Amino acid sequence: MSARSAPAVADDPASRPTRIGRRFASLAAERRAGLIAFITAGDPDIAVSSQILAGLPGAGADLIELGMPFTDPMADGPAIQASSLRALRAGMRLTKVLDIVAAFRRQDDATPIVLMGYYNPIYSYGVERFLSDARGAGVDGLIIVDLPPEEDEELCIPARRAGLDFIRLATPTTDAVRLPKVLNHASGFLYYVSITGITGTRSASTDAVEAAVDRLKQATKLPVAVGFGIRNPEQAAAIARFADAAVVGSALVDRVAQKLDAHGQPAADTAEHVLELVRNLAGGIRSARPGSRRP
């Protein structure tokens, strides 16, 4: 058969390089960990949220998690629950979350954005429509906390086919029997939840987290990001010595809340107040002792 008449090979979006993969490759080349910053879309309102989002890369965030507000965020602690309710009161809906991402993409085509949230709003939106719109807006991946691996046909596999990474969560209770199921179909990176329970309530010991990350790295080639309980540059630096990224969320949404008046209105410097902490966290990660991370 001639080259001219050879059958075309179907393009598989799941096999294409992604922004997430490129960013972690860049971090590995720099021999440093990354900072993943979480904010809730629309908190405290769309204008300030968009301002924070636009400023995150310049402040040192390597990847961004953007929370999709939901009325019943059962895995989240009080701080993120409150941020979700503020965003909903400000009129945030899933369509507007995608609008915010699309606006960000017009200025930044390099920083990965992962949407984090719950399945119900996506199901109501329509899975195929959501995946198409998310991809078109410039979303790179999804973290859906209430869809276990047994439900991969619902969203995970369609998302991979659409070219979106599907990030899985592992916890201290994810044992050797469960871990292969968690890793099946996972892509982008593995998110290690360093404590059991809800977000923003306490921290795990660094030694325990390091041992868990070592165990995970023996089971997967995916980068391992560590979240839950990281609130300051010192904690971020400690995680950066052995993990591929540190995830900070509750501390950032707390910064938003600190700038609200009695009527829930944000101060003029709310975005800068949040970005100041991001710069400090990024500085902590970049100060992690060179050579303490394994290649």
Backbone as CSV, one residue per row, in Angstrom:
resi,resn,N_x,N_y,N_z,CA_x,CA_y,CA_z,C_x,C_y,C_z
1,MET,0.859,-1.193,0.000,0.000,0.000,0.000,0.886,1.231,0.000
2,SER,0.619,2.179,-0.870,1.429,3.389,-0.944,1.140,4.296,0.225
3,ALA,2.088,5.228,0.479,1.877,6.186,1.567,0.640,7.023,1.319
4,ARG,0.375,7.306,-0.015,-0.775,8.140,-0.339,-2.080,7.464,0.027
5,SER,-2.103,6.125,-0.103,-3.355,5.422,0.139,-3.456,4.818,1.529
6,ALA,-2.447,5.041,2.378,-2.483,4.487,3.735,-3.612,5.111,4.529
7,PRO,-4.284,4.332,5.356,-5.385,4.884,6.149,-4.887,5.906,7.156
8,ALA,-5.679,6.932,7.368,-5.319,7.968,8.333,-5.434,7.423,9.749
9,VAL,-4.551,7.857,10.619,-4.610,7.467,12.025,-5.479,8.462,12.763
10,ALA,-6.466,7.965,13.490,-7.375,8.854,14.210,-6.619,9.651,15.260
11,ASP,-6.973,10.920,15.381,-6.338,11.770,16.388,-6.968,11.484,17.742
12,ASP,-6.159,11.109,18.711,-6.651,10.785,20.051,-6.297,11.939,20.980
13,PRO,-7.282,12.761,21.383,-6.967,13.899,22.250,-6.278,13.490,23.542
14,ALA,-6.570,12.282,24.043,-5.978,11.844,25.314,-4.475,11.630,25.200
15,SER,-3.966,11.481,23.958,-2.539,11.240,23.783,-1.755,12.522,23.530
16,ARG,-2.432,13.651,23.401,-1.733,14.897,23.116,-1.040,15.431,24.369
17,PRO,0.082,16.121,24.212,0.692,16.796,25.364,-0.277,17.831,25.933
18,THR,-0.299,17.946,27.237,-1.198,18.904,27.880,-0.396,19.992,28.581
19,ARG,-1.068,21.094,28.899,-0.393,22.154,29.655,0.118,21.622,30.991
20,ILE,-0.666,20.738,31.616,-0.258,20.192,32.912,1.027,19.377,32.755
21,GLY,1.065,18.513,31.746,2.257,17.721,31.513,3.468,18.583,31.198
22,ARG,3.255,19.609,30.369,4.370,20.493,30.030,4.860,21.267,31.244
23,ARG,3.950,21.695,32.096,4.360,22.470,33.268,5.160,21.615,34.241
24,PHE,4.717,20.376,34.482,5.475,19.515,35.389,6.816,19.111,34.787
25,ALA,6.872,18.972,33.476,8.161,18.696,32.834,9.111,19.875,33.016
26,SER,8.576,21.079,32.905,9.392,22.272,33.110,9.885,22.358,34.553
27,LEU,9.014,22.055,35.511,9.410,22.073,36.917,10.496,21.033,37.195
28,ALA,10.343,19.861,36.583,11.353,18.820,36.771,12.702,19.264,36.210
29,ALA,12.655,19.946,35.074,13.899,20.438,34.476,14.558,21.481,35.366
30,GLU,13.745,22.253,36.079,14.275,23.258,37.006,14.656,22.644,38.353
31,ARG,14.327,21.367,38.533,14.593,20.652,39.779,13.983,21.363,40.979
32,ARG,12.734,21.726,40.828,12.012,22.326,41.943,10.561,21.873,41.924
33,ALA,9.905,22.040,43.056,8.479,21.748,43.143,7.674,22.940,42.653
34,GLY,6.414,22.701,42.383,5.521,23.756,41.945,4.567,24.184,43.040
35,LEU,3.961,25.338,42.840,2.899,25.821,43.721,1.584,25.749,42.954
36,ILE,0.626,25.026,43.516,-0.725,24.968,42.967,-1.617,25.790,43.889
37,ALA,-2.161,26.878,43.350,-2.985,27.789,44.139,-4.456,27.538,43.841
38,PHE,-5.237,27.378,44.898,-6.684,27.185,44.772,-7.419,28.456,45.158
39,ILE,-8.352,28.868,44.301,-9.325,29.888,44.665,-10.689,29.411,44.190
40,THR,-11.729,29.965,44.773,-13.080,29.641,44.346,-13.532,30.660,43.307
41,ALA,-13.982,30.183,42.166,-14.430,31.074,41.104,-15.601,31.926,41.580
42,GLY,-15.471,33.245,41.441,-16.559,34.142,41.821,-16.543,34.594,43.257
43,ASP,-15.514,34.236,44.009,-15.401,34.640,45.415,-14.420,35.808,45.550
44,PRO,-14.820,36.918,46.132,-16.120,37.235,46.734,-17.134,37.746,45.712
45,ASP,-16.647,38.109,44.529,-17.510,38.447,43.408,-16.718,38.179,42.133
46,ILE,-17.378,38.293,41.007,-16.728,37.922,39.752,-15.548,38.840,39.446
47,ALA,-15.694,40.130,39.696,-14.630,41.077,39.350,-13.366,40.819,40.154
48,VAL,-13.493,40.680,41.474,-12.317,40.470,42.321,-11.720,39.088,42.072
49,SER,-12.585,38.089,41.897,-12.104,36.744,41.613,-11.291,36.721,40.320
50,SER,-11.777,37.407,39.309,-11.048,37.471,38.033,-9.718,38.189,38.193
51,GLN,-9.711,39.212,39.046,-8.470,39.954,39.301,-7.448,39.061,39.988
52,ILE,-7.894,38.278,40.974,-6.988,37.350,41.657,-6.466,36.313,40.669
53,LEU,-7.374,35.731,39.891,-6.975,34.707,38.934,-5.920,35.231,37.968
54,ALA,-6.139,36.423,37.449,-5.188,36.997,36.495,-3.824,37.234,37.117
55,GLY,-3.791,37.497,38.432,-2.535,37.805,39.097,-1.777,36.602,39.621
56,LEU,-2.395,35.434,39.645,-1.755,34.271,40.250,-0.449,33.861,39.567
57,PRO,-0.387,33.767,38.241,0.891,33.355,37.636,2.033,34.317,37.949
58,GLY,1.778,35.610,37.866,2.817,36.584,38.156,3.271,36.550,39.600
59,ALA,2.370,36.099,40.497,2.728,35.996,41.911,3.488,34.716,42.227
60,GLY,3.548,33.789,41.267,4.333,32.581,41.493,3.572,31.274,41.472
61,ALA,2.276,31.309,41.172,1.526,30.054,41.063,1.900,29.355,39.766
62,ASP,2.270,28.088,39.852,2.657,27.316,38.676,1.462,26.641,38.015
63,LEU,0.501,26.256,38.800,-0.769,25.714,38.325,-1.870,26.343,39.165
64,ILE,-3.080,26.345,38.624,-4.214,26.950,39.321,-5.347,25.934,39.426
65,GLU,-5.875,25.795,40.635,-7.125,25.063,40.848,-8.223,26.091,41.027
66,LEU,-9.260,25.962,40.232,-10.378,26.885,40.300,-11.599,26.127,40.770
67,GLY,-12.073,26.483,41.952,-13.215,25.791,42.524,-14.509,26.155,41.836
68,MET,-15.315,25.150,41.524,-16.650,25.361,40.968,-17.629,25.435,42.129
69,PRO,-18.215,26.593,42.410,-19.096,26.730,43.569,-20.255,25.741,43.530
70,PHE,-20.567,25.209,44.697,-21.626,24.206,44.818,-22.319,24.410,46.157
71,THR,-23.597,24.101,46.202,-24.389,24.348,47.412,-24.073,23.374,48.535
72,ASP,-23.485,22.212,48.212,-23.239,21.200,49.247,-21.828,20.629,49.095
73,PRO,-20.798,21.460,49.342,-19.413,21.002,49.177,-18.954,20.149,50.353
74,MET,-19.353,18.883,50.347,-19.231,18.033,51.534,-17.798,17.703,51.912
75,ALA,-16.849,17.749,50.968,-15.465,17.414,51.290,-14.664,18.618,51.743
76,ASP,-15.276,19.793,51.719,-14.556,21.021,52.028,-14.845,21.493,53.442
77,GLY,-13.847,22.147,54.015,-13.984,22.693,55.349,-14.707,24.017,55.353
78,PRO,-14.845,24.630,56.532,-15.637,25.864,56.660,-15.182,26.994,55.754
79,ALA,-13.877,27.159,55.573,-13.387,28.292,54.777,-13.825,28.181,53.323
80,ILE,-13.632,27.016,52.725,-13.997,26.851,51.317,-15.501,26.743,51.156
81,GLN,-16.196,26.159,52.124,-17.660,26.173,52.083,-18.176,27.610,52.045
82,ALA,-17.622,28.459,52.897,-18.060,29.855,52.938,-17.742,30.564,51.629
83,SER,-16.581,30.259,51.037,-16.225,30.901,49.769,-17.180,30.486,48.659
84,SER,-17.606,29.234,48.681,-18.542,28.740,47.680,-19.890,29.439,47.809
85,LEU,-20.349,29.615,49.025,-21.628,30.299,49.248,-21.540,31.772,48.857
86,ARG,-20.402,32.415,49.143,-20.229,33.812,48.723,-20.315,33.928,47.206
87,ALA,-19.660,33.000,46.519,-19.660,33.042,45.059,-21.065,32.821,44.502
88,LEU,-21.799,31.885,45.072,-23.159,31.637,44.599,-24.049,32.850,44.834
89,ARG,-23.889,33.491,45.989,-24.676,34.707,46.267,-24.324,35.827,45.298
90,ALA,-23.074,35.815,44.816,-22.643,36.848,43.869,-23.073,36.536,42.443
91,GLY,-23.779,35.411,42.257,-24.310,35.079,40.943,-23.471,34.107,40.136
92,MET,-22.472,33.486,40.756,-21.608,32.565,40.017,-22.364,31.287,39.667
93,ARG,-22.234,30.875,38.411,-22.781,29.632,37.903,-21.712,28.956,37.054
94,LEU,-21.936,27.713,36.677,-20.913,26.980,35.950,-20.577,27.649,34.621
95,THR,-21.571,28.180,33.942,-21.284,28.877,32.686,-20.347,30.055,32.921
96,LYS,-20.522,30.745,34.034,-19.668,31.897,34.335,-18.266,31.463,34.753
97,VAL,-18.163,30.293,35.383,-16.827,29.758,35.679,-16.045,29.596,34.380
98,LEU,-16.686,29.027,33.378,-16.022,28.834,32.089,-15.729,30.173,31.423
99,ASP,-16.605,31.144,31.611,-16.336,32.484,31.069,-15.078,33.087,31.690
100,ILE,-14.901,32.881,33.000,-13.724,33.402,33.695,-12.451,32.749,33.143
101,VAL,-12.530,31.440,32.913,-11.366,30.738,32.356,-11.052,31.264,30.954
102,ALA,-12.084,31.433,30.138,-11.870,31.926,28.775,-11.233,33.316,28.781
103,ALA,-11.661,34.167,29.702,-11.070,35.510,29.801,-9.605,35.420,30.227
104,PHE,-9.309,34.535,31.163,-7.922,34.324,31.595,-7.064,33.851,30.423
105,ARG,-7.593,32.935,29.628,-6.831,32.369,28.520,-6.472,33.412,27.463
106,ARG,-7.233,34.465,27.362,-6.900,35.495,26.387,-5.622,36.233,26.761
107,GLN,-5.228,36.139,28.024,-4.011,36.786,28.497,-2.893,35.803,28.817
108,ASP,-3.230,34.545,29.087,-2.249,33.554,29.537,-2.586,32.212,28.899
109,ASP,-1.722,31.769,28.008,-1.965,30.500,27.326,-1.061,29.387,27.846
110,ALA,-0.357,29.639,28.949,0.625,28.674,29.435,0.271,28.050,30.776
111,THR,-0.328,28.817,31.682,-0.572,28.322,33.041,-1.732,27.338,33.063
112,PRO,-1.520,26.119,33.546,-2.608,25.136,33.580,-3.700,25.533,34.577
113,ILE,-4.942,25.276,34.192,-6.095,25.488,35.072,-6.850,24.169,35.223
114,VAL,-7.050,23.780,36.476,-7.813,22.585,36.812,-9.080,23.018,37.535
115,LEU,-10.224,22.554,37.065,-11.474,22.818,37.769,-11.674,21.752,38.838
116,MET,-11.990,22.200,40.036,-12.197,21.276,41.150,-13.607,21.453,41.695
117,GLY,-14.284,20.329,41.940,-15.623,20.445,42.482,-16.343,19.116,42.526
118,TYR,-17.645,19.173,42.288,-18.542,18.044,42.481,-19.285,17.741,41.182
119,TYR,-19.770,16.510,41.086,-20.331,16.040,39.820,-21.701,16.627,39.511
120,ASN,-22.486,16.933,40.522,-23.874,17.334,40.289,-24.011,18.498,39.306
121,PRO,-23.260,19.604,39.467,-23.401,20.696,38.496,-23.025,20.290,37.078
122,ILE,-22.033,19.418,36.934,-21.620,18.956,35.608,-22.713,18.077,34.999
123,TYR,-23.274,17.207,35.807,-24.360,16.340,35.334,-25.552,17.178,34.881
124,SER,-25.891,18.203,35.671,-27.010,19.076,35.307,-26.716,19.865,34.029
125,TYR,-25.476,20.247,33.856,-25.048,21.001,32.668,-25.103,20.125,31.425
126,GLY,-24.836,18.824,31.629,-24.721,17.872,30.519,-23.258,17.553,30.290
127,VAL,-22.876,16.290,30.463,-21.461,15.928,30.447,-20.786,16.303,29.133
128,GLU,-21.356,15.889,28.011,-20.702,16.155,26.732,-20.623,17.653,26.458
129,ARG,-21.689,18.370,26.755,-21.678,19.819,26.558,-20.645,20.472,27.453
130,PHE,-20.579,20.027,28.714,-19.612,20.594,29.652,-18.195,20.363,29.172
131,LEU,-17.874,19.136,28.774,-16.509,18.831,28.349,-16.116,19.641,27.123
132,SER,-17.041,19.783,26.191,-16.769,20.587,24.999,-16.544,22.047,25.361
133,ASP,-17.412,22.585,26.222,-17.287,23.992,26.605,-16.048,24.237,27.455
134,ALA,-15.743,23.294,28.346,-14.551,23.442,29.192,-13.281,23.417,28.354
135,ARG,-13.214,22.488,27.438,-12.061,22.405,26.551,-11.936,23.684,25.718
136,GLY,-13.061,24.170,25.209,-13.041,25.382,24.414,-12.629,26.608,25.201
137,ALA,-12.970,26.635,26.490,-12.620,27.781,27.337,-11.143,27.784,27.722
138,GLY,-10.507,26.622,27.665,-9.095,26.543,28.040,-8.832,25.813,29.337
139,VAL,-9.795,25.024,29.810,-9.593,24.190,30.995,-8.669,23.034,30.627
140,ASP,-7.809,22.659,31.563,-6.828,21.599,31.307,-7.128,20.290,32.030
141,GLY,-7.827,20.346,33.140,-8.068,19.131,33.888,-9.203,19.294,34.872
142,LEU,-9.605,18.163,35.457,-10.714,18.132,36.407,-10.309,17.355,37.652
143,ILE,-10.756,17.853,38.807,-10.725,17.096,40.053,-12.164,17.068,40.556
144,ILE,-12.774,15.898,40.526,-14.170,15.750,40.939,-14.177,14.832,42.153
145,VAL,-14.417,15.407,43.308,-14.118,14.701,44.558,-15.132,13.621,44.911
146,ASP,-16.315,13.654,44.282,-17.339,12.686,44.668,-17.593,11.628,43.601
147,LEU,-16.655,11.453,42.662,-16.769,10.384,41.669,-15.638,9.384,41.880
148,PRO,-15.909,8.229,42.450,-14.859,7.227,42.671,-14.487,6.541,41.360
149,PRO,-13.376,5.799,41.348,-12.949,5.118,40.122,-14.004,4.171,39.547
150,GLU,-14.848,3.637,40.393,-15.887,2.730,39.907,-16.870,3.431,38.967
151,GLU,-16.880,4.751,38.981,-17.785,5.526,38.126,-17.052,6.203,36.974
152,ASP,-15.919,5.647,36.548,-15.105,6.290,35.521,-15.852,6.532,34.212
153,GLU,-16.802,5.691,33.888,-17.541,5.874,32.637,-18.395,7.141,32.657
154,GLU,-18.733,7.614,33.847,-19.575,8.809,33.958,-18.877,10.055,33.422
155,LEU,-17.616,10.251,33.824,-16.938,11.497,33.480,-15.464,11.308,33.160
156,CYS,-14.770,10.476,33.909,-13.321,10.357,33.743,-12.949,9.958,32.322
157,ILE,-13.497,8.878,31.836,-13.128,8.397,30.504,-13.579,9.374,29.424
158,PRO,-14.804,9.917,29.469,-15.154,10.943,28.484,-14.246,12.171,28.548
159,ALA,-13.826,12.554,29.749,-12.936,13.715,29.885,-11.590,13.440,29.223
160,ARG,-11.036,12.255,29.445,-9.767,11.902,28.816,-9.889,11.922,27.296
161,ARG,-11.003,11.398,26.794,-11.223,11.400,25.346,-11.329,12.822,24.795
162,ALA,-11.819,13.728,25.625,-11.957,15.124,25.201,-10.649,15.897,25.316
163,GLY,-9.610,15.253,25.852,-8.317,15.909,25.979,-8.076,16.592,27.304
164,LEU,-8.926,16.315,28.303,-8.761,16.893,29.634,-8.124,15.871,30.562
165,ASP,-7.159,16.304,31.362,-6.601,15.425,32.375,-7.627,15.214,33.486
166,PHE,-7.607,14.020,34.055,-8.505,13.704,35.169,-7.638,13.360,36.362
167,ILE,-7.614,14.256,37.331,-6.712,14.129,38.481,-7.422,13.379,39.598
168,ARG,-6.766,12.370,40.100,-7.314,11.564,41.182,-6.744,11.991,42.533
169,LEU,-7.513,11.679,43.573,-7.107,11.922,44.955,-6.682,10.608,45.606
170,ALA,-5.566,10.657,46.326,-5.171,9.563,47.213,-5.106,10.120,48.626
171,THR,-5.384,9.288,49.611,-5.444,9.720,51.005,-4.613,8.778,51.873
172,PRO,-4.438,9.114,53.153,-3.710,8.197,54.040,-4.351,6.821,54.154
173,THR,-5.628,6.698,53.800,-6.301,5.398,53.886,-6.312,4.649,52.554
174,THR,-5.681,5.203,51.521,-5.615,4.520,50.226,-4.532,3.448,50.299
175,ASP,-4.947,2.207,50.480,-3.976,1.129,50.693,-3.531,0.518,49.366
176,ALA,-2.693,-0.516,49.452,-2.106,-1.138,48.261,-3.150,-1.815,47.386
177,VAL,-4.266,-2.185,47.965,-5.342,-2.798,47.173,-6.117,-1.721,46.419
178,ARG,-6.361,-0.606,47.075,-7.162,0.454,46.472,-6.371,1.307,45.483
179,LEU,-5.077,1.491,45.726,-4.282,2.429,44.937,-4.311,2.142,43.433
180,PRO,-4.169,0.889,42.967,-4.229,0.664,41.522,-5.541,1.120,40.892
181,LYS,-6.634,1.008,41.621,-7.921,1.472,41.098,-7.947,2.994,40.997
182,VAL,-7.348,3.654,41.981,-7.275,5.110,41.950,-6.435,5.583,40.767
183,LEU,-5.346,4.877,40.499,-4.420,5.292,39.446,-4.924,4.944,38.050
184,ASN,-5.810,3.971,37.945,-6.330,3.592,36.637,-7.063,4.765,36.000
185,HIS,-6.669,5.142,34.813,-7.244,6.261,34.046,-6.848,7.637,34.580
186,ALA,-6.101,7.703,35.678,-5.681,9.004,36.201,-4.646,9.626,35.271
187,SER,-4.604,10.946,35.234,-3.621,11.630,34.400,-3.346,13.003,34.984
188,GLY,-2.345,13.682,34.432,-1.992,15.021,34.908,-1.067,14.976,36.097
189,PHE,-1.627,14.698,37.257,-0.860,14.480,38.476,-1.740,13.760,39.476
190,LEU,-1.133,13.229,40.509,-1.871,12.603,41.596,-1.891,13.576,42.765
191,TYR,-3.071,13.813,43.299,-3.255,14.759,44.401,-3.311,13.950,45.698
192,TYR,-2.282,14.099,46.531,-2.279,13.400,47.811,-2.888,14.295,48.882
193,VAL,-4.005,13.859,49.413,-4.689,14.545,50.503,-4.030,14.088,51.801
194,SER,-3.273,14.972,52.422,-2.356,14.543,53.481,-3.031,14.241,54.813
195,ILE,-4.319,14.543,54.928,-5.050,14.227,56.154,-6.364,13.569,55.784
196,THR,-6.960,12.873,56.741,-8.319,12.402,56.559,-9.264,13.470,57.095
197,GLY,-10.396,13.617,56.443,-11.343,14.634,56.881,-11.477,15.750,55.867
198,ILE,-11.991,16.888,56.313,-12.301,17.992,55.424,-11.123,18.958,55.325
199,THR,-11.173,19.825,54.325,-10.074,20.753,54.061,-9.952,21.811,55.139
200,GLY,-8.707,22.288,55.310,-8.460,23.478,56.106,-8.578,23.330,57.598
201,THR,-8.572,22.084,58.123,-8.816,21.917,59.542,-7.565,21.613,60.352
202,ARG,-6.576,20.938,59.765,-5.363,20.592,60.501,-4.288,20.189,59.508
203,SER,-3.106,19.863,60.025,-1.983,19.483,59.170,-1.439,18.129,59.606
204,ALA,-0.848,17.411,58.651,-0.193,16.147,58.958,1.280,16.402,59.234
205,SER,1.938,15.452,59.894,3.373,15.591,60.128,4.117,15.438,58.803
206,THR,5.181,16.214,58.642,5.949,16.169,57.400,6.538,14.794,57.162
207,ASP,7.019,14.140,58.194,7.597,12.804,58.037,6.567,11.818,57.501
208,ALA,5.354,11.892,58.031,4.300,10.980,57.575,3.941,11.251,56.120
209,VAL,3.890,12.520,55.751,3.563,12.867,54.367,4.670,12.403,53.422
210,GLU,5.924,12.607,53.823,7.033,12.185,52.973,7.016,10.680,52.750
211,ALA,6.726,9.926,53.792,6.665,8.470,53.644,5.538,8.080,52.691
212,ALA,4.412,8.769,52.779,3.289,8.474,51.890,3.623,8.818,50.445
213,VAL,4.277,9.955,50.228,4.652,10.348,48.874,5.643,9.343,48.285
214,ASP,6.604,8.886,49.088,7.539,7.861,48.621,6.785,6.616,48.161
215,ARG,5.789,6.211,48.927,5.016,5.015,48.565,4.260,5.244,47.256
216,LEU,3.678,6.420,47.095,2.930,6.715,45.871,3.848,6.751,44.655
217,LYS,5.039,7.312,44.826,5.964,7.419,43.702,6.480,6.053,43.253
218,GLN,6.416,5.085,44.124,6.778,3.731,43.730,5.693,3.083,42.870
219,ALA,4.491,3.649,42.927,3.357,3.045,42.231,2.967,3.780,40.952
220,THR,3.482,5.009,40.745,3.065,5.780,39.575,4.189,6.699,39.110
221,LYS,4.174,6.988,37.811,5.097,7.971,37.257,4.479,9.365,37.230
222,LEU,3.221,9.477,37.614,2.587,10.784,37.665,3.251,11.654,38.733
223,PRO,3.342,12.958,38.505,3.780,13.849,39.582,2.818,13.747,40.764
224,VAL,3.351,13.919,41.955,2.526,13.854,43.171,2.493,15.235,43.817
225,ALA,1.292,15.788,43.921,1.081,17.067,44.601,0.462,16.796,45.961
226,VAL,0.854,17.579,46.947,0.366,17.396,48.318,-0.446,18.606,48.731
227,GLY,-1.635,18.357,49.258,-2.479,19.431,49.733,-3.112,19.111,51.067
228,PHE,-3.898,20.043,51.565,-4.603,20.010,52.855,-3.635,20.380,53.982
229,GLY,-3.855,21.516,54.583,-3.099,21.894,55.769,-1.900,22.772,55.526
230,ILE,-1.556,23.096,54.267,-0.403,23.958,53.979,-0.879,25.404,54.006
231,ARG,-0.327,26.202,54.929,-0.840,27.551,55.124,0.232,28.637,55.075
232,ASN,1.501,28.271,55.135,2.533,29.297,55.198,3.759,28.858,54.392
233,PRO,4.684,29.779,54.128,5.860,29.450,53.313,6.717,28.336,53.893
234,GLU,6.815,28.267,55.209,7.641,27.233,55.827,7.058,25.837,55.561
235,GLN,5.759,25.696,55.704,5.130,24.410,55.417,5.245,24.063,53.939
236,ALA,5.073,25.059,53.078,5.200,24.824,51.641,6.611,24.375,51.291
237,ALA,7.610,25.008,51.894,9.005,24.643,51.631,9.283,23.213,52.087
238,ALA,8.725,22.832,53.227,8.951,21.477,53.730,8.389,20.434,52.763
239,ILE,7.197,20.692,52.223,6.589,19.771,51.269,7.384,19.752,49.962
240,ALA,7.891,20.913,49.568,8.613,21.036,48.293,9.891,20.220,48.257
241,ARG,10.387,19.790,49.391,11.636,19.027,49.414,11.456,17.599,48.922
242,PHE,10.205,17.108,48.886,10.024,15.726,48.435,8.837,15.531,47.495
243,ALA,7.890,16.460,47.454,6.742,16.340,46.555,7.000,17.123,45.274
244,ASP,6.184,16.876,44.264,6.314,17.595,43.000,5.582,18.923,43.013
245,ALA,4.654,19.089,43.946,3.950,20.364,44.077,3.269,20.421,45.429
246,ALA,3.074,21.644,45.911,2.297,21.895,47.124,1.023,22.625,46.729
247,VAL,-0.094,22.194,47.278,-1.395,22.789,46.976,-1.850,23.606,48.175
248,VAL,-2.217,24.857,47.921,-2.697,25.730,49.003,-4.057,26.283,48.605
249,GLY,-5.038,26.092,49.473,-6.382,26.558,49.180,-7.018,27.338,50.304
250,SER,-7.227,26.692,51.439,-7.961,27.330,52.540,-7.295,28.624,53.000
251,ALA,-5.960,28.638,53.010,-5.254,29.849,53.446,-5.532,31.008,52.509
252,LEU,-5.710,30.722,51.215,-5.978,31.789,50.253,-7.418,32.292,50.354
253,VAL,-8.367,31.378,50.509,-9.751,31.845,50.630,-9.967,32.544,51.974
254,ASP,-9.186,32.167,52.985,-9.236,32.908,54.250,-8.805,34.356,54.038
255,ARG,-7.832,34.556,53.162,-7.363,35.917,52.875,-8.474,36.753,52.248
256,VAL,-9.256,36.132,51.398,-10.410,36.842,50.833,-11.360,37.264,51.947
257,ALA,-11.682,36.322,52.826,-12.633,36.601,53.904,-12.141,37.713,54.826
258,GLN,-10.836,37.808,55.018,-10.280,38.835,55.898,-10.540,40.246,55.385
259,LYS,-10.790,40.384,54.096,-10.963,41.692,53.490,-12.425,42.057,53.230
260,LEU,-13.347,41.297,53.809,-14.768,41.594,53.630,-15.285,42.446,54.783
261,ASP,-16.128,43.424,54.465,-16.704,44.235,55.523,-17.928,43.537,56.111
262,ALA,-18.629,44.225,56.997,-19.770,43.626,57.693,-20.885,43.233,56.740
263,HIS,-20.902,43.822,55.552,-21.930,43.515,54.551,-21.431,42.544,53.487
264,GLY,-20.241,42.004,53.705,-19.696,41.045,52.763,-19.069,41.656,51.528
265,GLN,-18.822,42.965,51.570,-18.229,43.646,50.424,-16.704,43.661,50.548
266,PRO,-15.990,43.389,49.451,-14.527,43.322,49.521,-13.875,44.695,49.521
267,ALA,-12.756,44.797,50.217,-11.952,46.013,50.184,-11.261,46.131,48.836
268,ALA,-10.809,47.334,48.520,-10.185,47.582,47.225,-8.905,46.772,47.036
269,ASP,-8.226,46.440,48.133,-6.960,45.718,48.023,-7.099,44.216,48.293
270,THR,-8.312,43.666,48.116,-8.529,42.247,48.391,-7.633,41.358,47.534
271,ALA,-7.598,41.620,46.245,-6.780,40.785,45.359,-5.309,40.842,45.749
272,GLU,-4.813,42.027,46.030,-3.407,42.167,46.403,-3.120,41.436,47.712
273,HIS,-4.072,41.443,48.640,-3.905,40.746,49.916,-3.725,39.246,49.683
274,VAL,-4.486,38.680,48.743,-4.358,37.260,48.416,-3.043,36.992,47.699
275,LEU,-2.728,37.832,46.725,-1.526,37.615,45.917,-0.244,37.773,46.733
276,GLU,-0.294,38.589,47.781,0.857,38.723,48.666,1.209,37.378,49.293
277,LEU,0.199,36.646,49.750,0.457,35.334,50.328,0.975,34.369,49.267
278,VAL,0.435,34.433,48.061,0.917,33.564,46.990,2.397,33.808,46.733
279,ARG,2.801,35.074,46.690,4.222,35.387,46.491,5.074,34.811,47.611
280,ASN,4.597,34.911,48.838,5.353,34.373,49.965,5.453,32.846,49.902
281,LEU,4.345,32.200,49.532,4.354,30.743,49.407,5.308,30.303,48.294
282,ALA,5.244,30.995,47.160,6.134,30.669,46.044,7.591,30.862,46.444
283,GLY,7.861,31.903,47.208,9.215,32.120,47.691,9.679,31.001,48.601
284,GLY,8.776,30.527,49.451,9.119,29.412,50.322,9.461,28.165,49.531
285,ILE,8.665,27.879,48.516,8.919,26.689,47.695,10.240,26.815,46.966
286,ARG,10.502,27.981,46.415,11.741,28.171,45.666,12.979,28.197,46.564
287,SER,12.757,28.390,47.856,13.895,28.409,48.789,14.220,27.025,49.324
288,ALA,13.383,26.023,48.954,13.658,24.672,49.432,15.066,24.264,49.024
289,ARG,15.813,23.679,49.922,17.242,23.434,49.738,17.528,22.672,48.458
290,PRO,18.272,23.260,47.513,18.619,22.555,46.264,19.346,21.258,46.574
291,GLY,18.978,20.232,45.822,19.617,18.928,46.000,18.911,18.052,47.006
292,SER,17.938,18.625,47.751,17.205,17.802,48.710,16.110,17.020,48.021
293,ARG,15.764,17.420,46.776,14.751,16.686,46.011,15.439,15.656,45.137
294,ARG,14.832,14.487,45.066,15.369,13.451,44.181,15.026,13.791,42.752
295,PRO,15.853,13.360,41.769,15.543,13.626,40.372,14.255,12.936,39.969
